[in-house]
Amino acid sequence: MRRRSSLLPACVAALLVCEGAYAGKYCGDPVEGGKSTAATQEEALSAAQQWWSSRAGSLGRGYENWDNAEDQALECSQDAKAQFHCRASARPCLPEGTLPDNLPKLDM
């Protein structure tokens, strides 16, 4: 017969080490928004970031915040009709110290 009480401290210690070792941001793979078009570059940039946020948010709550993203890139151009076209891409990240909701559960 195995004594479960002797395993409990080791399990608790393992959980504390895992939680204590986690620092920084948890980021997903790069996400690219679609190309946004507007009369001004400011409007096109804003629309591109919103499009990116919508796609990044599909990973789960918390990923949609552009300010938390890593490797941010905004590309803009202007066409012959003076319309601005912008695209946003970045790695969506959760706020620092936040773990994703969909981490695998440990079977203890």
TIMI-2910 file (N, C-alpha, C, CB; in pm, 1 decimal, decimal comma, always signed):
<rs>
+----------+----------+----------+----------+----------+----------+----------+----------+----------+----------+----------+----------+------+
!      n_x !      n_y !      n_z !     ca_x !     ca_y !     ca_z !      c_x !      c_y !      c_z !     cb_x !     cb_y !     cb_z ! resn !
+----------+----------+----------+----------+----------+----------+----------+----------+----------+----------+----------+----------+------+
!    +84,5 !   -118,1 !     +0,0 !     +0,0 !     +0,0 !     +0,0 !    +89,2 !   +124,6 !     +0,0 !    -96,3 !     -0,3 !   +122,8 !  Met !
!    +61,6 !   +215,9 !    -91,1 !   +139,6 !   +337,6 !   -103,8 !    +80,8 !   +446,3 !    -15,6 !   +145,2 !   +383,6 !   -249,8 !  Arg !
!   +167,1 !   +517,2 !    +53,1 !   +120,5 !   +624,8 !   +141,1 !   +112,8 !   +753,7 !    +61,6 !   +214,2 !   +641,8 !   +264,1 !  Arg !
!     -7,1 !   +804,7 !    +41,0 !    -28,0 !   +928,1 !    -34,1 !    +23,0 !  +1050,5 !    +40,4 !   -174,5 !   +945,2 !    -65,3 !  Arg !
!    +19,4 !  +1046,4 !   +172,4 !    +60,5 !  +1164,2 !   +248,9 !   +206,6 !  +1198,6 !   +224,9 !    +36,6 !  +1141,8 !   +397,3 !  Ser !
!   +290,9 !  +1100,4 !   +195,5 !   +431,6 !  +1130,1 !   +169,7 !   +451,2 !  +1193,5 !    +32,6 !   +515,2 !  +1003,0 !   +180,6 !  Ser !
!   +358,4 !  +1173,3 !    -57,7 !   +367,4 !  +1233,1 !   -191,1 !   +319,6 !  +1377,2 !   -193,3 !   +287,3 !  +1151,9 !   -289,9 !  Leu !
!   +234,6 !  +1412,8 !   -103,4 !   +174,9 !  +1545,3 !   -103,8 !   +278,1 !  +1658,3 !    -97,3 !    +79,8 !  +1557,4 !    +11,5 !  Leu !
!   +375,2 !  +1655,8 !     -5,9 !   +473,3 !  +1765,3 !     -2,4 !   +551,1 !  +1778,1 !   -133,5 !   +571,0 !  +1744,1 !   +112,8 !  Pro !
!   +584,8 !  +1665,2 !   -196,1 !   +658,9 !  +1669,6 !   -322,6 !   +573,2 !  +1732,3 !   -432,3 !   +703,9 !  +1527,7 !   -364,5 !  Ala !
!   +445,5 !  +1697,9 !   -435,1 !   +355,2 !  +1754,3 !   -535,8 !   +337,9 !  +1904,1 !   -515,9 !   +218,7 !  +1684,7 !   -530,6 !  Cys !
!   +320,5 !  +1944,2 !   -392,8 !   +304,2 !  +2086,6 !   -362,7 !   +432,0 !  +2161,6 !   -398,6 !   +268,7 !  +2107,8 !   -213,0 !  Val !
!   +546,1 !  +2105,7 !   -365,0 !   +674,2 !  +2170,1 !   -397,0 !   +690,8 !  +2183,8 !   -547,8 !   +792,1 !  +2089,9 !   -337,5 !  Ala !
!   +652,4 !  +2080,2 !   -622,7 !   +663,7 !  +2086,1 !   -769,4 !   +576,4 !  +2196,5 !   -825,7 !   +624,9 !  +1951,4 !   -832,6 !  Ala !
!   +456,9 !  +2211,7 !   -773,1 !   +367,7 !  +2317,9 !   -820,1 !   +424,0 !  +2455,1 !   -788,6 !   +229,4 !  +2303,2 !   -757,7 !  Leu !
!   +481,4 !  +2472,5 !   -670,6 !   +538,5 !  +2601,2 !   -633,9 !   +657,8 !  +2635,4 !   -721,6 !   +579,6 !  +2601,2 !   -487,5 !  Leu !
!   +739,2 !  +2535,4 !   -753,9 !   +854,4 !  +2560,0 !   -840,9 !   +806,2 !  +2602,1 !   -978,1 !   +944,4 !  +2434,6 !   -851,2 !  Val !
!   +706,5 !  +2533,7 !  -1029,8 !   +654,4 !  +2568,4 !  -1162,5 !   +597,3 !  +2708,9 !  -1163,1 !   +547,1 !  +2468,1 !  -1206,4 !  Cys !
!   +518,6 !  +2742,4 !  -1063,4 !   +459,3 !  +2875,5 !  -1059,4 !   +565,3 !  +2981,5 !  -1035,4 !   +352,2 !  +2883,0 !   -951,4 !  Glu !
!   +660,5 !  +2954,4 !   -948,9 !   +764,4 !  +3051,1 !   -919,1 !   +858,4 !  +3072,4 !  -1035,6 !   +842,0 !  +3007,7 !   -799,1 !  Gly !
!   +876,9 !  +2969,6 !  -1117,8 !   +968,2 !  +2979,9 !  -1230,8 !   +906,9 !  +3058,6 !  -1345,0 !  +1008,1 !  +2842,2 !  -1278,8 !  Ala !
!   +776,0 !  +3069,3 !  -1347,3 !   +710,3 !  +3139,7 !  -1456,0 !   +723,8 !  +3289,8 !  -1437,0 !   +562,8 !  +3099,8 !  -1465,0 !  Tyr !
!   +783,7 !  +3352,8 !  -1532,6 !   +795,2 !  +3498,8 !  -1531,0 !   +790,7 !  +3545,7 !  -1674,7 !   +926,9 !  +3546,9 !  -1459,3 !  Ala !
!   +749,1 !  +3666,5 !  -1693,8 !   +742,0 !  +3719,9 !  -1828,9 !   +605,3 !  +3699,7 !  -1889,7 !   +846,7 !  +3656,0 !  -1916,1 !  Gly !
!   +602,8 !  +3708,3 !  -2021,6 !   +476,7 !  +3698,9 !  -2094,3 !   +464,3 !  +3564,3 !  -2164,3 !   +464,9 !  +3812,5 !  -2196,0 !  Lys !
!   +341,9 !  +3516,1 !  -2173,0 !   +311,3 !  +3397,6 !  -2250,9 !   +259,8 !  +3446,7 !  -2385,3 !   +206,7 !  +3304,4 !  -2178,0 !  Tyr !
!   +331,3 !  +3415,1 !  -2494,4 !   +296,0 !  +3465,9 !  -2627,1 !   +261,7 !  +3352,1 !  -2721,9 !   +410,7 !  +3549,3 !  -2684,9 !  Cys !
!   +172,0 !  +3382,6 !  -2813,4 !   +134,7 !  +3286,9 !  -2916,1 !   +216,8 !  +3307,8 !  -3042,5 !    -13,8 !  +3297,9 !  -2947,5 !  Gly !
!   +182,5 !  +3232,5 !  -3145,6 !   +246,8 !  +3247,1 !  -3275,9 !   +205,8 !  +3379,8 !  -3339,2 !   +210,1 !  +3128,7 !  -3369,1 !  Asp !
!   +286,1 !  +3429,2 !  -3433,1 !   +252,5 !  +3557,0 !  -3498,1 !   +114,0 !  +3554,3 !  -3563,7 !   +358,0 !  +3591,4 !  -3603,1 !  Pro !
!    +45,7 !  +3666,7 !  -3554,1 !    -86,6 !  +3684,9 !  -3614,4 !    -77,8 !  +3806,1 !  -3705,9 !   -199,3 !  +3703,4 !  -3504,9 !  Val !
!   -136,1 !  +3794,4 !  -3824,2 !   -137,7 !  +3905,6 !  -3918,3 !   -282,2 !  +3945,9 !  -3944,3 !    -65,6 !  +3867,9 !  -4051,0 !  Glu !
!   -308,5 !  +4075,0 !  -3933,0 !   -440,8 !  +4126,3 !  -3965,3 !   -452,4 !  +4146,3 !  -4115,2 !   -468,6 !  +4258,0 !  -3890,7 !  Gly !
!   -569,6 !  +4174,2 !  -4160,4 !   -589,8 !  +4201,7 !  -4301,8 !   -546,5 !  +4343,0 !  -4336,9 !   -735,6 !  +4180,9 !  -4339,6 !  Gly !
!   -550,7 !  +4374,2 !  -4463,6 !   -512,6 !  +4507,3 !  -4510,2 !   -629,7 !  +4603,0 !  -4492,8 !   -467,2 !  +4503,2 !  -4658,2 !  Lys !
!   -606,5 !  +4709,5 !  -4417,4 !   -709,1 !  +4810,2 !  -4392,4 !   -684,6 !  +4930,2 !  -4483,4 !   -709,7 !  +4853,4 !  -4242,9 !  Ser !
!   -792,1 !  +4987,9 !  -4531,7 !   -783,1 !  +5102,9 !  -4621,1 !   -861,3 !  +5218,9 !  -4562,4 !   -835,4 !  +5067,9 !  -4762,2 !  Thr !
!   -802,5 !  +5338,0 !  -4569,4 !   -869,9 !  +5457,3 !  -4517,8 !   -813,3 !  +5581,4 !  -4587,8 !   -852,7 !  +5468,4 !  -4362,5 !  Ala !
!   -880,9 !  +5693,7 !  -4566,5 !   -839,7 !  +5820,0 !  -4628,2 !   -714,2 !  +5877,3 !  -4563,3 !   -952,6 !  +5921,6 !  -4619,8 !  Ala !
!   -692,3 !  +5846,7 !  -4433,4 !   -572,3 !  +5896,2 !  -4365,8 !   -492,5 !  +5777,8 !  -4312,2 !   -609,3 !  +5994,5 !  -4250,4 !  Thr !
!   -363,5 !  +5800,4 !  -4293,1 !   -279,6 !  +5694,3 !  -4240,6 !   -319,0 !  +5659,7 !  -4097,5 !   -132,6 !  +5734,8 !  -4246,9 !  Gln !
!   -356,1 !  +5759,3 !  -4020,4 !   -398,3 !  +5735,4 !  -3881,0 !   -519,7 !  +5643,3 !  -3875,2 !   -430,5 !  +5868,6 !  -3810,7 !  Glu !
!   -617,5 !  +5668,3 !  -3962,0 !   -737,5 !  +5583,8 !  -3965,6 !   -703,5 !  +5442,1 !  -4011,5 !   -843,7 !  +5645,2 !  -4058,7 !  Glu !
!   -617,0 !  +5430,8 !  -4111,2 !   -579,1 !  +5298,9 !  -4162,6 !   -500,4 !  +5220,7 !  -4057,2 !   -495,7 !  +5313,0 !  -4292,0 !  Ala !
!   -411,8 !  +5288,2 !  -3983,0 !   -336,9 !  +5222,1 !  -3875,1 !   -429,9 !  +5172,7 !  -3765,2 !   -232,9 !  +5317,7 !  -3815,8 !  Leu !
!   -523,8 !  +5257,7 !  -3726,3 !   -618,5 !  +5220,2 !  -3621,2 !   -702,1 !  +5099,2 !  -3664,5 !   -710,6 !  +5339,3 !  -3586,7 !  Ser !
!   -749,6 !  +5101,8 !  -3788,8 !   -829,2 !  +4990,1 !  -3840,6 !   -745,8 !  +4862,4 !  -3848,9 !   -886,3 !  +5024,7 !  -3979,1 !  Ala !
!   -618,5 !  +4874,8 !  -3887,2 !   -530,2 !  +4757,7 !  -3895,8 !   -508,7 !  +4696,0 !  -3757,4 !   -394,2 !  +4796,9 !  -3958,4 !  Ala !
!   -489,4 !  +4780,0 !  -3656,7 !   -471,9 !  +4728,3 !  -3520,0 !   -599,7 !  +4662,3 !  -3470,2 !   -430,4 !  +4841,3 !  -3424,1 !  Gln !
!   -714,0 !  +4719,2 !  -3502,3 !   -840,9 !  +4658,8 !  -3460,7 !   -861,5 !  +4523,3 !  -3528,3 !   -958,6 !  +4752,7 !  -3493,6 !  Gln !
!   -824,8 !  +4513,3 !  -3656,0 !   -837,2 !  +4387,5 !  -3729,0 !   -745,0 !  +4283,1 !  -3666,0 !   -803,4 !  +4407,1 !  -3879,7 !  Trp !
!   -621,3 !  +4324,9 !  -3635,4 !   -527,1 !  +4234,4 !  -3568,6 !   -584,2 !  +4187,7 !  -3434,4 !   -390,0 !  +4304,2 !  -3547,5 !  Trp !
!   -638,7 !  +4281,4 !  -3355,8 !   -695,4 !  +4247,3 !  -3223,8 !   -807,3 !  +4145,0 !  -3236,8 !   -748,4 !  +4373,6 !  -3153,3 !  Ser !
!   -888,4 !  +4159,5 !  -3338,7 !   -998,3 !  +4066,0 !  -3361,1 !   -945,1 !  +3925,9 !  -3389,6 !  -1086,8 !  +4113,8 !  -3477,1 !  Ser !
!   -841,2 !  +3915,8 !  -3471,9 !   -783,1 !  +3784,5 !  -3502,2 !   -707,8 !  +3727,7 !  -3382,2 !   -689,0 !  +3794,6 !  -3622,6 !  Arg !
!   -630,4 !  +3811,0 !  -3313,6 !   -553,7 !  +3764,6 !  -3197,7 !   -647,2 !  +3719,1 !  -3085,9 !   -460,2 !  +3875,9 !  -3146,8 !  Ala !
!   -760,5 !  +3786,7 !  -3070,7 !   -856,7 !  +3751,8 !  -2967,1 !   -916,7 !  +3614,1 !  -2984,1 !   -965,5 !  +3852,3 !  -2963,9 !  Gly !
!   -908,1 !  +3558,2 !  -3104,6 !   -961,4 !  +3423,8 !  -3126,1 !   -878,2 !  +3318,1 !  -3052,6 !   -965,8 !  +3392,3 !  -3276,0 !  Ser !
!   -757,7 !  +3354,9 !  -3006,8 !   -674,6 !  +3262,7 !  -2928,4 !   -725,3 !  +3249,1 !  -2785,3 !   -529,3 !  +3310,3 !  -2927,3 !  Leu !
!   -802,4 !  +3345,6 !  -2741,2 !   -855,3 !  +3343,9 !  -2605,2 !   -853,4 !  +3483,3 !  -2545,1 !   -775,2 !  +3247,5 !  -2517,5 !  Gly !
!   -926,1 !  +3496,7 !  -2437,0 !   -935,9 !  +3626,7 !  -2370,3 !   -798,2 !  +3672,9 !  -2321,6 !  -1034,9 !  +3619,3 !  -2251,7 !  Arg !
!   -763,9 !  +3796,3 !  -2351,2 !   -637,9 !  +3854,2 !  -2308,3 !   -536,6 !  +3871,5 !  -2419,9 !   -579,1 !  +3770,5 !  -2202,1 !  Gly !
!   -548,4 !  +3792,3 !  -2526,0 !   -452,1 !  +3801,2 !  -2635,7 !   -477,5 !  +3920,7 !  -2728,3 !   -455,3 !  +3673,3 !  -2716,4 !  Tyr !
!   -593,4 !  +3979,5 !  -2721,7 !   -632,3 !  +4083,1 !  -2817,8 !   -568,8 !  +4219,8 !  -2794,1 !   -779,7 !  +4098,4 !  -2815,8 !  Glu !
!   -499,0 !  +4237,4 !  -2685,1 !   -443,9 !  +4368,5 !  -2651,2 !   -313,6 !  +4394,1 !  -2728,4 !   -419,0 !  +4378,7 !  -2498,9 !  Asn !
!   -316,9 !  +4488,7 !  -2822,2 !   -201,6 !  +4524,4 !  -2904,4 !    -83,3 !  +4567,8 !  -2818,2 !   -238,9 !  +4635,8 !  -3002,2 !  Trp !
!   -108,5 !  +4638,0 !  -2709,5 !     -0,6 !  +4688,1 !  -2624,4 !    +78,9 !  +4576,2 !  -2557,2 !    -57,5 !  +4780,0 !  -2518,9 !  Asp !
!    +20,2 !  +4457,7 !  -2540,8 !    +90,3 !  +4343,9 !  -2480,6 !   +166,3 !  +4261,3 !  -2583,7 !     -8,4 !  +4255,1 !  -2407,3 !  Asn !
!   +142,3 !  +4285,8 !  -2711,5 !   +200,6 !  +4203,9 !  -2818,3 !   +351,5 !  +4226,2 !  -2830,7 !   +132,3 !  +4235,0 !  -2951,9 !  Ala !
!   +419,7 !  +4123,8 !  -2878,5 !   +563,7 !  +4130,1 !  -2905,8 !   +583,8 !  +4131,8 !  -3057,5 !   +639,9 !  +4008,7 !  -2840,0 !  Glu !
!   +698,1 !  +4179,5 !  -3099,3 !   +735,4 !  +4181,0 !  -3241,3 !   +631,1 !  +4253,5 !  -3327,4 !   +753,8 !  +4037,8 !  -3292,0 !  Asp !
!   +584,2 !  +4365,9 !  -3277,8 !   +483,0 !  +4443,4 !  -3350,4 !   +539,8 !  +4499,6 !  -3479,6 !   +429,3 !  +4557,2 !  -3263,0 !  Gln !
!   +459,8 !  +4491,5 !  -3585,2 !   +498,1 !  +4549,9 !  -3713,5 !   +375,4 !  +4612,7 !  -3777,9 !   +561,2 !  +4442,9 !  -3807,3 !  Ala !
!   +389,8 !  +4735,1 !  -3822,7 !   +283,5 !  +4805,7 !  -3894,9 !   +340,6 !  +4846,7 !  -4030,5 !   +230,6 !  +4931,7 !  -3813,8 !  Leu !
!   +276,5 !  +4802,1 !  -4136,4 !   +320,5 !  +4835,7 !  -4271,0 !   +211,8 !  +4917,3 !  -4338,0 !   +353,4 !  +4708,2 !  -4353,4 !  Glu !
!   +250,4 !  +5031,1 !  -4393,8 !   +153,6 !  +5117,3 !  -4460,8 !   +208,3 !  +5161,5 !  -4596,0 !   +119,8 !  +5239,9 !  -4373,3 !  Cys !
!   +116,5 !  +5184,1 !  -4686,0 !   +151,7 !  +5239,8 !  -4816,1 !    +36,5 !  +5329,3 !  -4861,3 !   +180,7 !  +5126,4 !  -4921,2 !  Ser !
!    +65,1 !  +5411,5 !  -4959,1 !    -37,5 !  +5500,7 !  -5014,1 !    -46,1 !  +5473,6 !  -5163,2 !     -5,0 !  +5652,5 !  -4985,4 !  Gln !
!   -167,6 !  +5460,5 !  -5214,1 !   -183,8 !  +5432,0 !  -5356,4 !   -197,9 !  +5560,8 !  -5438,2 !   -305,7 !  +5342,3 !  -5378,4 !  Asp !
!   -215,9 !  +5545,1 !  -5566,0 !   -225,2 !  +5659,6 !  -5657,6 !   -348,7 !  +5745,7 !  -5631,6 !   -227,0 !  +5610,7 !  -5801,5 !  Ala !
!   -448,3 !  +5689,6 !  -5565,3 !   -571,2 !  +5764,2 !  -5533,7 !   -564,7 !  +5828,0 !  -5396,2 !   -692,4 !  +5672,4 !  -5541,7 !  Lys !
!   -445,0 !  +5828,6 !  -5336,5 !   -419,8 !  +5888,8 !  -5205,1 !   -485,4 !  +5812,5 !  -5089,7 !   -469,0 !  +6031,3 !  -5204,7 !  Ala !
!   -522,4 !  +5687,6 !  -5112,0 !   -576,4 !  +5602,9 !  -5006,1 !   -459,7 !  +5535,1 !  -4934,0 !   -676,5 !  +5496,7 !  -5063,9 !  Gln !
!   -470,8 !  +5520,6 !  -4802,5 !   -368,4 !  +5453,4 !  -4722,7 !   -410,7 !  +5309,4 !  -4697,2 !   -344,3 !  +5528,0 !  -4588,6 !  Phe !
!   -313,8 !  +5218,8 !  -4706,4 !   -335,7 !  +5076,6 !  -4682,8 !   -237,3 !  +5032,7 !  -4574,9 !   -318,0 !  +4992,2 !  -4814,8 !  His !
!   -288,9 !  +4977,1 !  -4466,9 !   -203,0 !  +4935,3 !  -4356,1 !   -235,7 !  +4792,7 !  -4313,7 !   -218,2 !  +5031,0 !  -4236,9 !  Cys !
!   -132,9 !  +4725,3 !  -4264,4 !   -147,7 !  +4588,9 !  -4212,9 !    -68,8 !  +4580,1 !  -4082,5 !    -98,0 !  +4481,3 !  -4317,6 !  Arg !
!   -126,8 !  +4516,1 !  -3982,5 !    -60,6 !  +4497,3 !  -3852,9 !    -29,3 !  +4349,4 !  -3834,1 !   -149,6 !  +4550,1 !  -3735,9 !  Ala !
!    +87,4 !  +4322,7 !  -3777,8 !   +121,8 !  +4185,6 !  -3741,1 !   +201,2 !  +4190,1 !  -3611,0 !   +203,5 !  +4114,3 !  -3855,0 !  Ser !
!   +187,6 !  +4085,1 !  -3531,4 !   +256,9 !  +4077,2 !  -3402,8 !   +231,4 !  +3940,7 !  -3341,9 !   +210,6 !  +4190,3 !  -3306,4 !  Ala !
!   +310,3 !  +3908,9 !  -3240,5 !   +287,1 !  +3788,8 !  -3160,3 !   +197,5 !  +3828,4 !  -3043,1 !   +422,8 !  +3725,2 !  -3110,1 !  Arg !
!    +73,2 !  +3778,0 !  -3038,6 !    -15,7 !  +3812,1 !  -2927,6 !    +34,1 !  +3753,2 !  -2796,7 !   -157,4 !  +3763,3 !  -2956,0 !  Pro !
!    +32,3 !  +3834,6 !  -2692,5 !    +79,8 !  +3791,7 !  -2560,9 !    -22,4 !  +3824,7 !  -2453,6 !   +214,3 !  +3857,6 !  -2527,8 !  Cys !
!    -23,4 !  +3741,5 !  -2352,8 !   -103,8 !  +3771,0 !  -2233,8 !    -25,8 !  +3870,1 !  -2148,5 !   -137,6 !  +3640,2 !  -2152,6 !  Leu !
!    -94,6 !  +3943,6 !  -2062,4 !    -22,7 !  +4033,9 !  -1971,7 !    +80,1 !  +3956,4 !  -1889,4 !   -121,8 !  +4107,3 !  -1878,3 !  Pro !
!   +188,1 !  +4021,3 !  -1854,0 !   +295,6 !  +3957,4 !  -1779,3 !   +242,4 !  +3889,6 !  -1653,8 !   +402,6 !  +4059,5 !  -1742,4 !  Glu !
!   +285,5 !  +3765,7 !  -1633,1 !   +244,3 !  +3689,3 !  -1515,4 !   +113,3 !  +3615,7 !  -1530,7 !   +234,5 !  +3779,1 !  -1399,5 !  Gly !
!    +47,1 !  +3627,1 !  -1646,6 !    -81,0 !  +3560,8 !  -1670,3 !    -58,5 !  +3434,0 !  -1750,9 !   -179,7 !  +3654,9 !  -1743,4 !  Thr !
!   -114,6 !  +3324,4 !  -1705,9 !   -106,1 !  +3198,1 !  -1779,0 !   -230,5 !  +3179,3 !  -1863,5 !    -88,2 !  +3079,4 !  -1682,3 !  Leu !
!   -219,7 !  +3111,9 !  -1977,0 !   -336,8 !  +3087,8 !  -2062,1 !   -436,5 !  +2996,0 !  -1993,7 !   -294,2 !  +3027,8 !  -2196,0 !  Pro !
!   -562,5 !  +3008,9 !  -2031,7 !   -669,0 !  +2926,3 !  -1974,9 !   -661,1 !  +2782,2 !  -2021,4 !   -803,9 !  +2983,7 !  -2010,7 !  Asp !
!   -599,5 !  +2757,2 !  -2136,2 !   -604,0 !  +2624,5 !  -2195,5 !   -477,2 !  +2542,6 !  -2173,3 !   -629,7 !  +2636,6 !  -2341,6 !  Asn !
!   -404,5 !  +2567,0 !  -2065,0 !   -288,7 !  +2483,8 !  -2033,9 !   -334,3 !  +2344,6 !  -1995,9 !   -205,0 !  +2545,7 !  -1920,8 !  Leu !
!   -256,2 !  +2241,3 !  -2030,6 !   -295,3 !  +2105,7 !  -1992,5 !   -295,8 !  +2091,0 !  -1839,7 !   -199,8 !  +2001,9 !  -2056,5 !  Pro !
!   -390,5 !  +2016,0 !  -1792,0 !   -403,5 !  +1992,5 !  -1647,9 !   -316,2 !  +1874,1 !  -1606,7 !   -551,8 !  +1966,7 !  -1609,2 !  Lys !
!   -255,4 !  +1885,0 !  -1488,9 !   -176,1 !  +1775,5 !  -1435,8 !   -267,1 !  +1675,2 !  -1366,5 !    -68,7 !  +1827,8 !  -1338,7 !  Leu !
!   -248,4 !  +1548,5 !  -1396,3 !   -326,8 !  +1442,6 !  -1330,8 !   -249,9 !  +1397,0 !  -1209,2 !   -355,2 !  +1322,2 !  -1427,6 !  Asp !
!   -301,8 !  +1428,0 !  -1091,4 !   -231,0 !  +1393,2 !   -967,5 !   -304,5 !  +1285,0 !   -894,6 !   -214,4 !  +1515,0 !   -877,0 !  Met !
+----------+----------+----------+----------+----------+----------+----------+----------+----------+----------+----------+----------+------+
</rs>
